[in-house]
Amino acid sequence: MIREYRQQRRQHISKNMKQPVTGRTVNYEMHLLRGMMIFADCWTDSLAARYTRCGTSRSAPVKSRKKCN
C-alpha cells in the first residue's frame, strides 16, 4: 500500500511547478506518515523492514539514482 502510494505520488504533476513531484517531497511526506504511525503505535517491524527512502541525490547521474518502490 505504501509502495503504491509512493509510485503514484512520483507520477503526480505539481500544480505550482508543473512537473512531477520529486523524491525529496515523497520522502518528506513518508517521514511525516511514519512519525504519525510511530506515535500511534501502528508502525510495525514488518513495515520497518520494507521501508526504504527514495533516492534524492541531485548530483548523481540519473541512471544511478535509486527509484521509488
C-alpha positions in Angstrom: 0.0 0.0 0.0 2.8 2.5 0.9 4.8 1.4 -2.1 1.8 2.0 -4.4 1.3 5.4 -2.9 4.9 6.4 -3.5 4.8 5.3 -7.1 1.6 7.2 -7.8 2.8 10.3 -5.9 6.0 10.4 -8.0 3.9 10.5 -11.2 1.7 13.3 -9.9 2.2 16.7 -11.5 2.8 19.5 -9.1 0.3 22.4 -9.6 2.9 25.1 -8.9 5.9 23.7 -10.6 4.1 22.0 -13.5 6.5 19.0 -13.2 6.5 15.6 -11.5 6.9 15.6 -7.7 10.5 14.9 -6.6 11.7 12.0 -4.5 12.6 14.6 -1.8 8.9 15.6 -1.5 7.8 11.9 -1.3 10.5 11.2 1.4 9.2 14.2 3.4 5.6 13.0 3.2 6.6 9.5 4.1 8.7 10.8 7.1 5.6 12.6 8.4 3.4 9.5 7.9 6.0 7.3 9.6 6.2 9.7 12.5 2.4 9.7 13.0 2.3 5.9 12.7 5.1 5.5 15.3 3.2 7.9 17.7 0.0 5.9 17.3 1.9 2.6 17.8 0.9 1.5 14.3 4.4 1.2 12.8 5.3 -2.5 12.9 8.6 -4.3 12.5 7.3 -5.7 9.1 6.7 -2.2 7.8 10.1 -1.0 9.1 11.8 -3.9 7.4 10.3 -3.0 4.0 10.6 0.8 4.3 13.3 2.5 2.2 13.7 6.1 1.1 13.6 7.2 -2.5 16.9 8.4 -4.0 17.3 12.2 -4.0 20.9 12.8 -4.9 20.8 15.7 -7.4 24.5 15.4 -8.2 24.4 11.7 -9.2 23.8 10.8 -12.8 20.1 10.0 -13.5 20.8 6.3 -14.2 22.4 5.7 -10.8 19.7 7.3 -8.7 17.5 4.9 -6.7 13.9 4.8 -7.9 10.9 4.9 -5.5 9.5 1.5 -5.0 
